[in-house]
Each structure stands twice: as C-alpha cells, then as structure tokens.
Amino acid sequence: MVDLSARSRSMPLGQRALSAVVIAVVLWSACSLFVRAGDSDALVFTTWRLWIALPPLAGIVWFRARGPRQVALRPPDVSWSRWLAIMFGAGAFFLSAAATAFAALGLTRLLDVTLIGALQPVLIIGFAVLFLGEHVHRSNVVRAAIAIVATIVVATAASSSGSWSLAGDIMAVLSLVLNAGWFLYGRILRTKYPIDPIVFMFATLTWAAILATPLTLIVHGSLAISGRGLFFAVCTMIAGTAAHVLMIWAHRYVPTSVSSPLLLGEPPLVAAGAWIWFGESLGPIEIIGSAVVVASLFGVVRSPDLEEAEAEQDIGDPITPT
C-alpha cells in the first residue's frame, strides 16, 4: 500500500501549500451550496455554524498545545490583553463577512454572489493604491473595470430570473468589502505573528460566536433552527473551517499573485452546482459575461501589482506544517 501521509510530507512545501489552496476553493464552493440548501435565516445559521465549530477546534488546540510540539496559544512577545483585542477584531471581521455572505446566498442567484465575491483582488489593489501609495499599471485598471462592468451585465441579465434579488446583490457587494477586509486582516496577522493557524481560527471563531449570539437574540429573539438547517450548518462548519485553516496556513507560503487565480475557480464550480441541484440555468449573456469576469480578473491577479500590494516580510514559519 502507498503511504499517503509519507508521500504528502515528501512533497515540496510550496506544492503542499498550493494543494491546500485548491482544496480550500473546492470546500468554499461546497459551502455556498450548503448555505442555500440550509434554507435558514443568515444570522441564525451563522451563529450555529460558529458554535458547532468550537468543540472540535478546542479539542485539536488542546491536543496541540500539550503535545510534543507544545503549540503556543498566543505569540510569545504579545501580551494577553493585546492578543485578545487583536482576535476580537478578527472575530468581528469574520462574523460580518460570513453573515453577509450567507444572507446574499439565500437571497439571490449563487453565480451573482460568487462573481461579485471574485472581485476581491480589485479591492485589494484599490486599498494598496489609496492607503499604501502603490502604483498600478494602467492595464490592470482596465482589466478591473472590465471585470466590474461584466459582473454588472451578468447581474442585469439574471434580473429576469425568479431567484434574482437586488437586495441579495447589494448584500453580496457588502460581503465583498467585508471579506476583503477579513482576507487582508488575516494575512497581515499570519505574516506578522508566529501563531499556529488552527489556534488562530479557534480564537477568531470564538470571538465571532460570542458576538453573534446576542446579536441574533436581539434581532430574532431566538436561536431556533430547523433540522435541515442544522444539518447543513454542520456541513458548512466542517467544509468552511477546514478551508479557512488551509488558507490561513498557505498564506505564509503562497503569494497572492499565485493563490488568487485558483480562487477564480469558485464561480464556475458554484454555477455548476447551482445548475445541478437548484435548477439555476445560465443564458448566453451570463455564460459569456462570467467568462469575461474570470478572464479579466485572471489578468489582474497574475500581474506583479497584486503581489506588491500585499508585500510581506520574508520570515519563516515557526509552525512546522503537518
């Protein structure tokens, strides 16, 4: 028999990190389908998804902290109060990004949500230009503009469909902004502090769950959820948490200019799943428009601009990959 574990460890680190990104993309695509299938309120669904994730993550963190490697629960040069504040910010970003994404997935077409979410590299470069003084080549500005216009065309073409919703598309745009913020926040922390990715996600989800619970109770007065919703919340937790841990780990080894093109695989995967399971067929305009969006964004993320916009310190990872 082939020892798959040993074979995985023998792979070059960069190849293992790229494999982690690919798996994360597939898992995130599945999450979009799970959320739609759950047919539950976004806040209630998000709250359950968060709390369900904490017990298994807590067990893994406990084991890793007391195992032979003795993984630290916080960076050694950061005080507990400062680290808790930093993780509070991570939890707030994660909660707002997840809740708005789940709400959008329940309100409008899955293709619209994933295409709008795919515009994240445009926001990252825009952030670098506005706040970091980066200079972007004119060709990338043109590509970004084409991607945005094509996304609008796809959304407009889908407006005649019964599952399309303007409110859902607006929620998807809000989710795009918040997810870009979460992506940048997580990448900065992961490259600045020597913290285990599983510990990082456990702390993030703990704060997110603590924030989500009273908010959900205030809005709905209850955490009640159907059996169907609970089942798909568990599916979303397993796939989503695994994807986030993989991506957080890969952040240190794969520059965004390499990983972002792989993220563009999510819209076609979700569109295929939406057609098979939810009957969301695509017309010629939507197919062509989606292809234009993905092609334009591919040109953006493959340019040096995005990598320069997220330039990181050249430091090694103190957490040995497993």
C-alpha positions as CSV (number, residue, x, y, z in Angstrom):
1,M,0.0,0.0,0.0
2,V,1.1,3.6,-0.7
3,D,1.7,5.6,2.5
4,L,-0.2,8.8,1.5
5,S,0.8,10.6,4.7
6,A,4.5,10.0,4.0
7,R,4.0,10.9,0.3
8,S,2.4,14.2,1.3
9,R,5.3,15.0,3.7
10,S,7.8,14.4,0.9
11,M,6.1,17.0,-1.4
12,P,7.9,20.4,-1.6
13,L,6.4,22.9,0.8
14,G,5.2,25.3,-2.0
15,Q,3.4,22.4,-3.7
16,R,1.7,21.4,-0.5
17,A,0.6,25.0,0.1
18,L,-0.8,25.2,-3.4
19,S,-2.7,21.9,-2.9
20,A,-4.1,23.4,0.3
21,V,-5.4,26.4,-1.7
22,V,-7.0,24.2,-4.3
23,I,-8.8,22.1,-1.6
24,A,-9.9,25.3,0.1
25,V,-11.5,26.6,-3.1
26,V,-13.4,23.3,-3.6
27,L,-14.6,23.4,0.1
28,W,-15.7,27.0,-0.2
29,S,-17.7,26.2,-3.3
30,A,-19.4,23.4,-1.5
31,C,-20.2,25.8,1.4
32,S,-22.2,28.1,-1.0
33,L,-24.4,25.2,-1.9
34,F,-24.8,24.1,1.7
35,V,-25.9,27.5,2.8
36,R,-28.6,27.7,0.0
37,A,-29.7,24.1,0.9
38,G,-30.0,25.0,4.6
39,D,-32.8,27.5,3.8
40,S,-32.4,29.3,7.1
41,D,-32.0,32.9,8.4
42,A,-28.5,34.1,7.8
43,L,-27.8,35.2,11.4
44,V,-29.2,32.1,13.0
45,F,-27.4,29.8,10.5
46,T,-24.1,31.7,11.1
47,T,-24.4,31.5,14.9
48,W,-25.0,27.8,14.8
49,R,-22.2,27.3,12.3
50,L,-19.8,29.1,14.6
51,W,-20.7,27.3,17.9
52,I,-20.6,23.9,16.2
53,A,-17.1,24.5,15.1
54,L,-15.7,25.4,18.6
55,P,-15.8,22.0,20.4
56,P,-13.7,20.1,17.8
57,L,-11.4,23.0,17.3
58,A,-10.9,23.3,21.1
59,G,-10.0,19.7,21.3
60,I,-7.5,20.0,18.5
61,V,-5.9,23.1,20.1
62,W,-5.8,21.4,23.5
63,F,-4.0,18.4,22.0
64,R,-1.5,20.5,20.0
65,A,-0.8,22.8,23.0
66,R,0.0,19.8,25.2
67,G,1.6,17.6,22.6
68,P,5.3,17.2,21.9
69,R,5.4,20.4,19.8
70,Q,3.6,22.4,22.5
71,V,2.0,24.9,20.2
72,A,1.6,28.3,21.8
73,L,-1.9,29.9,22.3
74,R,-0.5,33.4,21.5
75,P,2.7,34.9,20.1
76,P,5.4,35.0,22.9
77,D,6.1,38.7,22.5
78,V,2.4,39.8,22.7
79,S,0.5,40.3,25.9
80,W,-2.7,38.5,26.5
81,S,-4.7,41.7,26.6
82,R,-3.3,42.9,23.3
83,W,-3.8,39.4,21.7
84,L,-7.4,39.2,22.8
85,A,-8.0,42.6,21.3
86,I,-6.4,41.6,18.0
87,M,-8.5,38.4,18.0
88,F,-11.6,40.4,18.8
89,G,-11.0,42.3,15.5
90,A,-10.5,39.0,13.6
91,G,-13.8,37.6,15.1
92,A,-15.7,40.8,14.2
93,F,-14.4,40.7,10.6
94,F,-15.1,37.0,10.2
95,L,-18.7,37.3,11.6
96,S,-19.6,40.3,9.4
97,A,-18.1,38.7,6.3
98,A,-19.8,35.3,6.9
99,A,-23.2,36.7,7.9
100,T,-23.5,38.9,4.8
101,A,-22.2,36.2,2.5
102,F,-24.7,33.7,3.9
103,A,-27.5,36.3,3.6
104,A,-26.6,37.0,0.0
105,L,-26.5,33.3,-0.9
106,G,-30.1,33.0,0.5
107,L,-31.4,36.0,-1.4
108,T,-30.1,35.9,-4.9
109,R,-28.5,33.7,-7.6
110,L,-25.4,31.8,-6.5
111,L,-23.5,32.8,-9.6
112,D,-24.1,36.5,-8.8
113,V,-22.7,36.1,-5.2
114,T,-19.6,34.2,-6.3
115,L,-18.9,36.5,-9.2
116,I,-19.2,39.6,-7.0
117,G,-17.0,37.9,-4.4
118,A,-14.4,37.2,-7.0
119,L,-13.8,40.9,-7.4
120,Q,-11.8,40.8,-4.1
121,P,-8.4,41.3,-5.8
122,V,-9.7,44.6,-7.3
123,L,-10.5,45.9,-3.8
124,I,-7.1,44.7,-2.5
125,I,-5.2,46.6,-5.2
126,G,-7.5,49.7,-4.7
127,F,-6.7,49.6,-1.0
128,A,-3.0,49.5,-1.8
129,V,-3.3,52.5,-4.2
130,L,-5.3,54.6,-1.8
131,F,-3.7,53.8,1.5
132,L,-0.3,52.3,0.8
133,G,0.8,54.6,-2.0
134,E,1.2,51.7,-4.5
135,H,1.2,52.4,-8.3
136,V,-0.8,50.1,-10.5
137,H,-0.3,49.6,-14.2
138,R,-3.0,51.1,-16.4
139,S,-3.6,47.7,-18.0
140,N,-4.8,46.4,-14.6
141,V,-7.1,49.3,-14.1
142,V,-8.7,48.5,-17.5
143,R,-9.0,44.8,-16.6
144,A,-10.5,45.7,-13.2
145,A,-13.0,48.0,-14.9
146,I,-13.9,45.3,-17.5
147,A,-14.5,42.7,-14.7
148,I,-16.8,45.1,-12.8
149,V,-18.8,46.0,-15.9
150,A,-19.1,42.4,-16.9
151,T,-20.3,41.5,-13.4
152,I,-23.0,44.2,-13.7
153,V,-24.0,42.8,-17.1
154,V,-24.4,39.3,-15.6
155,A,-26.4,40.5,-12.7
156,T,-28.7,42.6,-15.0
157,A,-29.2,39.6,-17.3
158,A,-30.1,37.5,-14.3
159,S,-32.7,40.0,-13.1
160,S,-35.5,38.3,-15.1
161,S,-34.9,35.1,-13.1
162,G,-37.2,34.3,-10.2
163,S,-34.2,33.7,-7.9
164,W,-32.5,37.0,-8.6
165,S,-32.8,39.8,-6.0
166,L,-31.4,43.3,-6.0
167,A,-31.2,43.2,-2.2
168,G,-29.2,40.0,-2.5
169,D,-26.8,41.5,-5.0
170,I,-26.3,44.6,-2.7
171,M,-25.7,42.2,0.2
172,A,-23.1,40.4,-1.9
173,V,-21.3,43.7,-2.6
174,L,-21.2,44.4,1.2
175,S,-19.9,40.9,1.8
176,L,-17.2,41.5,-0.9
177,V,-15.9,44.5,1.1
178,L,-16.0,42.7,4.4
179,N,-14.4,39.6,3.1
180,A,-11.6,41.6,1.5
181,G,-11.1,43.2,4.9
182,W,-11.0,39.8,6.6
183,F,-8.6,38.5,4.0
184,L,-6.2,41.4,4.5
185,Y,-6.5,41.3,8.3
186,G,-5.8,37.6,8.4
187,R,-2.9,37.8,6.0
188,I,-1.3,40.6,7.9
189,L,-1.6,38.8,11.3
190,R,-0.4,35.5,9.8
191,T,2.7,37.1,8.4
192,K,3.4,39.3,11.4
193,Y,2.9,36.9,14.3
194,P,4.2,33.3,14.8
195,I,0.8,31.7,15.5
196,D,-0.5,28.3,14.7
197,P,-3.3,28.5,12.0
198,I,-5.6,26.3,14.0
199,V,-5.1,28.3,17.1
200,F,-5.7,31.4,15.1
201,M,-9.0,30.1,13.7
202,F,-10.2,28.9,17.1
203,A,-9.7,32.3,18.6
204,T,-11.3,34.0,15.7
205,L,-14.4,31.8,15.7
206,T,-14.7,32.0,19.5
207,W,-14.9,35.8,19.3
208,A,-17.2,35.6,16.3
209,A,-19.6,33.2,18.2
210,I,-19.6,35.4,21.3
211,L,-20.5,38.5,19.1
212,A,-23.1,36.6,17.0
213,T,-25.2,35.1,19.8
214,P,-26.5,38.3,21.5
215,L,-26.9,39.9,18.0
216,T,-29.0,37.0,16.8
217,L,-31.1,37.0,20.0
218,I,-31.7,40.8,19.7
219,V,-32.8,40.5,16.1
220,H,-34.8,37.3,16.2
221,G,-35.4,36.6,19.9
222,S,-34.4,33.0,19.4
223,L,-31.7,30.7,18.1
224,A,-34.3,28.2,16.8
225,I,-33.3,26.4,13.6
226,S,-34.8,23.5,11.6
227,G,-33.3,20.1,11.5
228,R,-32.4,20.7,7.8
229,G,-30.8,24.0,8.6
230,L,-28.8,22.4,11.5
231,F,-27.6,19.6,9.2
232,F,-26.3,22.0,6.6
233,A,-24.8,24.2,9.3
234,V,-22.7,21.2,10.3
235,C,-21.7,20.6,6.7
236,T,-20.8,24.3,6.3
237,M,-18.8,24.2,9.5
238,I,-16.8,21.2,8.5
239,A,-16.0,22.4,5.0
240,G,-15.7,26.1,5.8
241,T,-13.5,25.7,8.9
242,A,-11.2,23.3,7.1
243,A,-10.9,25.7,4.1
244,H,-10.1,28.7,6.3
245,V,-7.4,26.8,8.2
246,L,-5.9,25.6,5.0
247,M,-5.9,29.1,3.5
248,I,-4.5,30.7,6.7
249,W,-1.7,28.2,6.7
250,A,-1.0,28.7,3.0
251,H,-0.9,32.5,3.3
252,R,2.7,32.3,4.5
253,Y,4.0,30.2,1.7
254,V,1.9,31.2,-1.4
255,P,1.9,34.9,-2.6
256,T,-1.5,36.2,-3.5
257,S,-0.4,36.6,-7.2
258,V,-0.2,32.8,-7.2
259,S,-3.2,31.8,-5.0
260,S,-5.7,34.3,-6.3
261,P,-6.0,32.7,-9.8
262,L,-7.0,29.5,-8.1
263,L,-9.8,31.3,-6.1
264,L,-11.3,32.2,-9.5
265,G,-12.3,28.6,-9.9
266,E,-15.1,29.1,-7.3
267,P,-17.7,30.9,-9.6
268,P,-17.7,28.1,-12.3
269,L,-17.8,25.4,-9.6
270,V,-20.7,27.0,-7.8
271,A,-22.5,27.8,-11.0
272,A,-22.3,24.1,-12.0
273,G,-23.6,23.0,-8.6
274,A,-26.4,25.6,-8.7
275,W,-27.5,24.3,-12.1
276,I,-27.4,20.6,-11.0
277,W,-29.1,21.0,-7.5
278,F,-31.1,24.2,-7.7
279,G,-32.0,24.5,-11.4
280,E,-30.3,27.8,-11.8
281,S,-29.6,27.6,-15.6
282,L,-27.5,30.2,-17.3
283,G,-28.2,32.1,-20.5
284,P,-25.7,33.0,-23.2
285,I,-25.1,36.5,-21.8
286,E,-24.5,35.1,-18.3
287,I,-22.0,32.5,-19.6
288,I,-20.1,34.9,-21.7
289,G,-20.2,37.6,-19.0
290,S,-18.9,35.2,-16.4
291,A,-16.1,34.1,-18.7
292,V,-15.1,37.8,-19.3
293,V,-15.1,38.4,-15.5
294,V,-12.9,35.4,-14.7
295,A,-10.5,36.2,-17.6
296,S,-10.2,39.8,-16.7
297,L,-9.5,39.0,-13.0
298,F,-7.0,36.3,-14.0
299,G,-5.0,39.0,-15.7
300,V,-5.2,41.2,-12.6
301,V,-4.1,38.6,-10.1
302,R,-1.4,37.3,-12.3
303,S,0.3,40.7,-12.5
304,P,3.1,41.8,-10.1
305,D,0.8,44.6,-8.8
306,L,-1.2,42.4,-6.5
307,E,1.8,40.7,-5.0
308,E,3.4,44.1,-4.4
309,A,0.2,45.4,-2.9
310,E,0.4,42.7,-0.3
311,A,4.2,42.6,0.1
312,E,5.0,40.7,3.2
313,Q,8.1,40.3,5.4
314,D,10.4,37.5,4.4
315,I,10.2,35.4,7.6
316,G,10.0,31.7,8.1
317,D,7.0,29.9,9.7
318,P,7.8,28.8,13.2
319,I,4.9,26.4,13.0
320,T,6.1,23.2,11.2
321,P,3.5,22.2,8.7
322,T,1.9,18.8,9.3
